[in-house]
Amino acid sequence: MSIIDDIIMLSENNDRLRYFRTALRGRLTLNLFFHINKSRGRKFTRELSIFALKDFNHSTLSTLIHTLKLTRPINLAIVALTMYVLRIFIIEAQLKATCQDSHLQISELDFFLSVLVVVLLTAGGNIINDYFDVKVDKINKPERVIIGKTVKRRVAMALHQSFNIAAVAISFYLCWKYKFWWPLAIPILVATLLWWYSPIFKKMSFVGNLVVAICVSIVPIWAAIFELHEQVVLNHLDLFLNGRINSMLLWILTYAGFAFLISLSREAIKDLEDLQGDKEGEYKTMPIIQGETFTKHYASLLMALTVGLTIFLFYKTGLDWKTDTTASLLLFLCTILPGLVTIIFSSFSRRKKHYTIASASAKLTMAGGLALCILAGTYIWVCS
């Protein structure tokens, strides 16, 4: 057993030796050195240095990991994937279907920057939400509380502000490059809404859910906004030809509506899931104000509308459920089935774990809508 181990073991039951244990954390290293036998000084100093270095490395690594968790990296990956799927399988595919000579006008680098804007805003929103919700999360999800434990509050706030500033700066560059200025209002609006979400909007019945749904539905619009602008300016793309909306714009707006409805439904389900903690936090969420029964019916109705919109998207691809059995099966498994699971668990459940299942199923339904976009794009690519 090393000298370090001796001190740690003895210090558990010896007040005097607790002084030495404190020193191991790097606070009283010099004083501790003079309390050790001189003949063992060098060995102890070496062991102390190794111990302190290992402790520092472990603490730093733990902080970095928990900071990453704070941003919800899986959600960020889904956001980025959504934008790239819309770019490749909806925007580019529709351009090819309209005109074989048409091609994307926004470079890969600029589109990556536009994706980065959304990722930074989403990460910043996740951080500030956890920052304000520490008290409530200790009741609803105590195992997920990070701020104030492994990540300091001032660090979380600095990250939030840095992400928002970077997102607005990148947006300014894109607007300047393409001489298209009004989209700059979008990241500023989103950052402002997410800042006030937890302290104000979340405590207001329906308003908090509406804010989240708006922010989510902006993602597909942001994915297409610069490309549509360039297509109109350079290729004279008519978005409303003969009174009919352009198919590319129709797909983008339909998916935005899909994301809006499913987000409203999922946020209502999450309110049911977090009911106890929200009461402690004095939030005026829908289950608290309108009641659990009303919220269940509301969430189920929105999900039913979402499933109906998914079926509408399927038929807009030109596919036939009788002849295209593989596509029909994918539609059922990816969107209709999880949508029905969400409706069942949100309508007839009373336990928190059932609401958790309903929330997860709602997220799968949104992923299924993305799969439907891939299916539609593939079909257009093959047929064009």
C-alpha angles and dihedrals in degrees: 000000000000127000090253091055091048092055095045092049095046093044092063091075103020122078093198093054092049083079089065092046090055088052090059088067089065100258104106104019095137095050091046092053092061092052092059125086108269093229090060095040098104094047092048093047091052092049091046091053092050091047093049092047093051091047091050093048092049092048093048093047091048091051092050093049093049091046088055090049089052091064093052096236094195091056090048090052090051091051092051092045091051092055094048092047090053091048096051105030101033112022100034094036092051090049091054092047092051097044128359091214094054119105139171115286099195112081122235091249094052092046089050088053091051089051089049089055091058093043092052093047091048093048091048091048092051091050096049091046091056090043093060096034100057093112094048094042090055086066102034101034110006093166091059098054107118107151111088092020113058097355119051118233094237090052091052091049092048091051092049093051093044093051092049094047091049091049093051092045092053090046090052090053093051093047091048093048095051096035089235109128112169095073087068086078091064100069090040090052093046093048090050094048093049092048092056095035100093102033096043120000097045090057091057119082112252093348094088091049090048091053092053092046092051092050092049094047091052091066097077091041091052090048091060106028100091093040092051090049092052092046090053094046100040105026097027092236110190109220093188106036113181091344093306122114117244112261093233092053090044091056092048094048092044092052089046088054089047091053091045095053096044091048091052090050095046094047090053090051090049088052088056090048093050097040098123096049092044090056090053090048091050092239116163097217124164097264090051096047104029097026135248096275093054091047092051093052091044093052092045093050092051091049091049089053089049092053089049090051089050091055089049090053090050093056092045088064089065093243123142118218091212097055102025096059096161092054091045091051091050090049091053096045097042103041117002096048097048088043091055091046089053092051093049097047095042094047102045105026130101101173125088094232090057091054088050089056091048091051092050090049090052090054089050089052090056090049087050090056088055090051088053089055089053090049092049093047092049091050091050092048092051095046097044 
